[in-house]
Amino acid sequence: MKFKIKNKTALIIGASKNIGRSISVALAKEKVALIMVARSRDKLTKLKKEVDKYSKNNSIIKIDLSIKSNINKLINKVNKNHKKIDIIIHNLGGSLSIKDPFASSVKWSKVWNINLGYAIDINNFFIPKMALNKWGRVIHISSAITTSFDGYSPYASAKCALEGYIKSVSKVVSRNNVIISGIAPGLIDKEEGYFNYLKNNNILKLNEYYQNKLPIHRMCTPAEVANTVKFLCSDLSSYLPGVIIKQDGVGN
């Protein structure tokens, strides 16, 4: 399958592990030049060594994007060093362990910013440039929580807002061949987390969860999400503005 993204440049936010790492490798194999952003220099350095086997002109940026002032620092650095950004992958997010549905609005805002607000700032700078070039792909990693609502209220509401953003902004920019889309993964087999712990320490409890909640009887791999991202990055997605692909292994 020809994705026609060779020699494109991709900015990958949250690139160093799990889904972000798999996306980086998948795009590098398509000869995409990568700008990989994360907090861990060690993980980024190891990742760059791997992707350099497949593509050229890759770079890393160590920065903590949970600090609001660093968003503009990232934008300025990328804009200074790269003439054009063709693809943006937003893999920054999480609950920030804010679980209480009655938490203060300040705490809710922190969760919203890390899942959507900071991505808006980045998109507001780069998407108009994509529109001028008549080509761009912006993919946001959402969550299956937007349909299951099993989880923390601040996080669920932030991801719901993200999906509303994807669909509404797509209506504005798709005429210029800038395709904004999202993927809503379910249970991911990642390095850390409760279900990975169960896989290694309590397989009976994990199987009970599968029996009750997940008929496919396994977790989604980061590589499977990366393959979906690769499709959405390509010309093959040119008639899919605003699409949210629910990749949860359940299908309803």
Beta strands, then each sheet from edge to edge (+ up, - down):
strand 1: 9-13
strand 2: 33-38
strand 3: 59-62
strand 4: 87-90
strand 5: 136-141
strand 6: 178-185
strand 7: 244-247
sheet 1: 3+ 2+ 1+ 4+ 5+ 6+ 7+
end
